[in-house]
Amino acid sequence: MLTFTDRAAEALILFHHAAARWDPNAKLRLEPDGSELKPLLAEGPADGDVAVVVRDITVFVPAGVDGTVDAGDHNILSVVAT
């Protein structure tokens, strides 16, 4: 199961709102990169993604990514196994 700290949720919402200014249909996908999750713009989920609701937005994450997501300096998202 993937959970998000308040700081991570805020970072995703800021990213999504910024993207939505250019494309109102913008979707977010979190791509694992080591212990980080890189937020990317996507048209929809990739094969094997699961949809995760973070407050009022839905993000797509590859199945099997588990842990707690937090945001550090510069809103870099990291996931820690729980």
C-alpha positions as CSV (number, residue, x, y, z in Angstrom):
1,M,0.0,0.0,0.0
2,L,1.2,3.5,-0.8
3,T,0.6,6.4,1.6
4,F,1.5,10.0,1.2
5,T,2.6,12.5,3.9
6,D,0.9,15.9,3.9
7,R,4.0,17.4,2.5
8,A,4.1,14.9,-0.4
9,A,0.4,15.4,-1.1
10,E,0.9,19.2,-1.2
11,A,3.9,18.8,-3.6
12,L,1.8,16.6,-6.0
13,I,-1.2,19.0,-5.9
14,L,1.1,22.0,-6.7
15,F,2.6,20.0,-9.6
16,H,-0.8,19.0,-10.9
17,H,-2.3,22.5,-10.7
18,A,0.7,23.9,-12.5
19,A,0.4,21.3,-15.3
20,A,-3.4,21.9,-15.5
21,R,-2.8,25.5,-16.4
22,W,-1.4,24.2,-19.7
23,D,-3.5,21.1,-20.1
24,P,-6.7,20.9,-18.1
25,N,-6.8,17.2,-18.7
26,A,-3.3,16.6,-17.3
27,K,-2.7,13.4,-15.4
28,L,0.2,12.5,-13.2
29,R,2.3,9.4,-13.1
30,L,4.9,8.6,-10.5
31,E,7.9,6.9,-12.0
32,P,10.3,5.1,-9.6
33,D,13.9,6.1,-9.8
34,G,15.8,4.4,-7.0
35,S,14.2,5.6,-3.7
36,E,12.7,8.6,-5.5
37,L,9.4,8.9,-7.4
38,K,9.5,11.3,-10.4
39,P,6.2,13.0,-11.2
40,L,5.6,12.9,-14.9
41,L,2.8,14.1,-17.1
42,A,0.8,11.3,-18.7
43,E,-2.2,10.9,-20.9
44,G,-3.3,8.0,-18.6
45,P,-1.9,5.0,-16.8
46,A,0.8,2.8,-18.3
47,D,0.4,-1.0,-18.4
48,G,0.4,-2.3,-14.9
49,D,-0.2,1.0,-13.2
50,V,-2.6,1.4,-10.3
51,A,-4.6,4.6,-9.6
52,V,-4.0,6.2,-6.2
53,V,-6.2,9.1,-5.0
54,V,-4.2,11.8,-3.2
55,R,-6.7,14.3,-1.8
56,D,-8.5,15.5,-4.9
57,I,-6.3,14.2,-7.6
58,T,-5.6,10.7,-9.0
59,V,-2.0,9.7,-9.7
60,F,-0.8,6.6,-11.5
61,V,1.9,4.4,-9.9
62,P,3.4,1.1,-11.1
63,A,1.9,-1.8,-9.3
64,G,4.2,-3.1,-6.5
65,V,5.4,0.3,-5.3
66,D,4.7,0.3,-1.6
67,G,5.7,2.5,1.3
68,T,5.3,6.1,2.5
69,V,6.0,8.9,0.1
70,D,7.4,12.1,1.5
71,A,8.6,15.3,-0.1
72,G,12.0,16.8,0.8
73,D,13.9,19.8,-0.5
74,H,12.6,21.2,-3.8
75,N,9.6,18.8,-3.4
76,I,11.7,15.8,-4.4
77,L,9.5,12.8,-3.6
78,S,11.0,9.7,-1.9
79,V,9.4,6.5,-0.9
80,V,10.4,4.6,2.3
81,A,9.3,1.0,2.7
82,T,6.9,0.4,5.6
